[in-house]
Amino acid sequence: MAAMTREETEALIQEVLEVYPEKAKADRAKHLAINDQSLEKSNKCITSNRKSLPGVMTIRGCAYAGSKGVVWGPIKDMIHISHGPVGCGQYSRAGRRNYYVGTTGVNTFGTMNFTSDFTEKDIVFGGDKKLAKCIDEIETLFPLNKGISIQSECPIGLIGDDIEAVSKVKNKEYNKTIVPVRCEGFRGVSQSLGHHIANDAIRDWVLENRDGDESFPTTPYDVAVIGDYNIGGDAWASRTLLEEMGLRVVAQWSGDGTIAEIEKTPKVKLNLIHCYRSMNYIARHMEEKYNIPWIEYNFFGPTKIAESLRRIASHFDDSIKEGAERVIARYESEYNAVIAKYKPRLEGKRVMLYIGGLRPRHVIGAYEDLGMEVVGTGYEFGHNDDYDRTIKEMGNATLLYDDVTGYEFEEFVKRVQPDLVGSGIKEKYIFQKMGVPFRQMHSWDYSGPYHGYDGFAIFARDMDMTINNPCWKSFKAPWKTEATESEPVKAVA
Amino acid sequence: MPSVMLRKREDGKLLFYIAKKDLEETIESLEFDTPDRWGGEVVLGDGSKYYFEPMDTPPKIPMTLQAKRLSE
């Protein structure tokens, strides 16, 4: 199918909206848009960060997911208590694949689930005593933890437990950082508020712990990698590039990160933000309080990597600028080989994305490097500023969908007929059963890393093995297939 | 009275950011912008107007300030 014109896209949106009742239709219409590169501001064409409609299948998560799952969870040497009923913690345990180095259960706790396991009794009489006991047990069983965060689940806010008081008492008793996080799931409209709450908790309880302590030796080349959650090893693939160009990475927020790194972040010279949506709050705070500038960067695909490396280097002296050029030159033959191998197999393929808060725009460059085209993209929980940044990345007349519903997404895919859909686990099997190649773009489908030059090679291989998988031709029963043979896939160069 | 975080963009323009409202806009004009008086009415990129209590010295940016929203 050829690229759609503006009118066709408009007609498609109208057709999809047709099934809704009048009121729902008016509301959903604001969240679906046709990209127009001439616009400076996204609020002219799309509404975002609004409450989902009751009755539609939204794909969003909750504030607890944003705080415990995204921001706090990957900090490996802290124990994160899922305070409340057992399910929230258990069903999200270790699903995000933030890799880390350490001995789980001894000095790192990333893939474990700690919960206060609320029962009816705790709802009636309050759970503060149980929380205190929980912290005592943690200190006995896991004495090498470097701190504890209390991630509130819905009932905590509803029954009005005072987790701050418990934290203060236990903080005195054990002399360890204990952070109460008010990230009850019902707060806000999506996980996005959870990110904000988590950022604010770091700001209030952790960040200033080492203010006035100058014992940490600094260099002019200190940076912090913020908003990289090390999914499948992403942060490691990014870190090697930064170190190779001569920078010193002091902290990783928060993939494979430690609380000590977070406490040292106010001493860096520049904050590098990968996931803008989940960590811009803390970067803005550090800019104001510690005068640390921050920039966004993008390590998906060689074009964007080179752009980002040069952009990062421009904040430093000539030795780093040379370093950036050296890194780009060093990997040039490597990524050109990847493109030469996979581009002939992937050229012209069309992709539809629906991901969280950063990848809907960040991975576009990587697909384009492989000669693919992104024909539709959307955010689960993006805000206006995310769409502002997306408009320029996407082609004209492509689809933009905010907080897309299950029904809309299916209909869009049926009509646009992309060669690949990139979204999450909940969408995966629907589209695979429809015969559309699918990659999970939250967890890299158990692959990764996709960041950096090393990651790009894996990204290209994964896209190829998904799209050109022979299974997609076997979808129709042999006696139902027509005699026409499709052209064979080009062999690997 | 929203708290507004002010910061300088790379090209030198002032950015006006209200976290609660998801609003990030450039400042197009500022009523007083001299070394001995700063503040007053500001007009943003989207045309909305806010008001900073005038100060005797310009604030050290980045900084969070209280602003008043002016109706059209």
Chai-1 contact restraints between the chains, C-beta under 6 A:
chainA,res_idxA,chainB,res_idxB,connection_type,confidence,min_distance_angstrom,max_distance_angstrom,comment,restraint_id
A,R284,B,M5,contact,1.0,0.0,6.0,A-B,restraint_1
A,E287,B,P62,contact,1.0,0.0,6.0,A-B,restraint_2
A,E288,B,P62,contact,1.0,0.0,6.0,A-B,restraint_3
A,H383,B,D22,contact,1.0,0.0,6.0,A-B,restraint_4
A,N384,B,D22,contact,1.0,0.0,6.0,A-B,restraint_5
A,D385,B,E24,contact,1.0,0.0,6.0,A-B,restraint_6
